[in-house]
Amino acid sequence: MTELPEIPFSRPHRAAAEDRYVLDALAGGRTAGDGPYTRRAAALLGGLVGGGTALLTTSCTHALEMTALLLDLAPGDEVVVPSFTFVSTANAYALRGAVPVFADCRPDTLCLDPRAVEAAVTPRTRAIVAVHYGGVGSDLAALAKIAESAGATLVEDNAHGLGGGYGDRPLGAIGALSTLSFHATKNIQCGEGGALVLHDPALAARAEVIREKGTDRSRFFRGEVDRYRWQELGSSYLPSDILAAVLTAQLEEFGAIQARRHAIWDSYDRELADWAAGHGVARQRVPAESRHTAHLYALLLPDAAARAGLLAHLAAAGIRAATHYQPLHSSPAGLRYGRVGPGGCPVTTDVADRLLRLPLSADLTEADVARVVTAVRGFRPGPS
Ligand SMILES: *Cc1c(COP(=O)(O)O)cnc(C)c1O
């Protein structure tokens, strides 16, 4: 039997116009930030996040750091974040001396549990950061209400959720600030990249300054001031137009990329439903009001041993599956810089040990998907 090629967990899709746009950006000599491709990419993004101002950034991590600067966080201020998320969701605020307060997630959607958020709020709470895990919308109505009564800003870490929706709104349009990632592992990617989306013109004007080293250089380039000066704290958060060229090509294929990812996600969900139900395996729940983005396909095995077993079983079949986030509240830096909300994060600790993600990339073939489905169905979790 010839050995089948390995199915990677994730592989960046190559957009057709990428090479041409990159060469054009290089040939045009406009390789710094905020060139013509940055404008094209930002305009395409605006259409997907319900308008507002979309500022391309060097990463989602940097977009989150910009939210911390925009919020003028001071030492001792608190920001409620999930424990079940990527480190940047908390690190961005700890960098400014604020205290990340870790709240637990719901066991079904794996997004923030509003009851845990409510319990974690104190008079020092300045922001609540929702992460739409896998592009499944958090309980945004409840979180917006909690934020409002706490006098805190709702931020969406929308790294997984470009093009998703909650009710009749796009994800990223409900929080005053939202962030996107175009890291190589995301649905739309340029290697390293991100964006900050703002819906308040005053905040957008400040964000433009923060992103340009704390200067009003953007206004200078528009001819609105005759020299630019240091205005406030900032950094260099704008990506080269060469990367924006890649991103423009990717965003132009957004519909096709998403259609392919949804087809794969739907195949997994349909073909594995009986197997999951028969073996005590749970799937991430997508609430009726949520339109997800097929960013990842997650299975919750009965226990850590069953997950290790399925990972090994798939690896033996040449299929790379993956675990996901390690809880932040019990991580070395989480313990040092943050604090856990009342009740702790027992759901996060539990799901982090049992969750497994199946391969999901736009370029997986029907045959690849069938191979994954067959391999998963051939695994029997349970007493070994
Ligand atoms: C990927 C990711 C980030 C960080 O994105 P970068 O663009 O790599 O900085 C932040 N938050 C979440 C939820 C992510 O998945």
The ligand as a MOL file (V3000), in Angstrom:
LIG
                    3D

  0  0  0     0  0            999 V3000
M  V30 BEGIN CTAB
M  V30 COUNTS 15 15 0 0 0
M  V30 BEGIN ATOM
M  V30 1 C -4.6240 34.4890 16.4730 0
M  V30 2 C -5.2500 35.1820 17.6380 0
M  V30 3 C -4.7090 36.3520 18.1920 0
M  V30 4 C -3.3820 36.9110 17.7790 0
M  V30 5 O -3.3220 37.1930 16.4420 0
M  V30 6 P -1.9290 37.6930 15.8040 0
M  V30 7 O -2.3930 38.3230 14.5220 0
M  V30 8 O -1.1070 36.4610 15.5930 0
M  V30 9 O -1.3130 38.6390 16.7290 0
M  V30 10 C -5.3980 36.9880 19.2050 0
M  V30 11 N -6.5540 36.4950 19.6650 0
M  V30 12 C -7.0840 35.3500 19.1990 0
M  V30 13 C -8.3850 34.8690 19.7400 0
M  V30 14 C -6.4360 34.6530 18.1690 0
M  V30 15 O -6.9530 33.5060 17.7170 0
M  V30 END ATOM
M  V30 BEGIN BOND
M  V30 1 1 1 2
M  V30 2 1 2 3
M  V30 3 2 2 14
M  V30 4 1 3 4
M  V30 5 2 3 10
M  V30 6 1 4 5
M  V30 7 1 5 6
M  V30 8 2 6 7
M  V30 9 1 6 8
M  V30 10 1 6 9
M  V30 11 1 10 11
M  V30 12 2 11 12
M  V30 13 1 12 13
M  V30 14 1 12 14
M  V30 15 1 14 15
M  V30 END BOND
M  V30 END CTAB
M  END
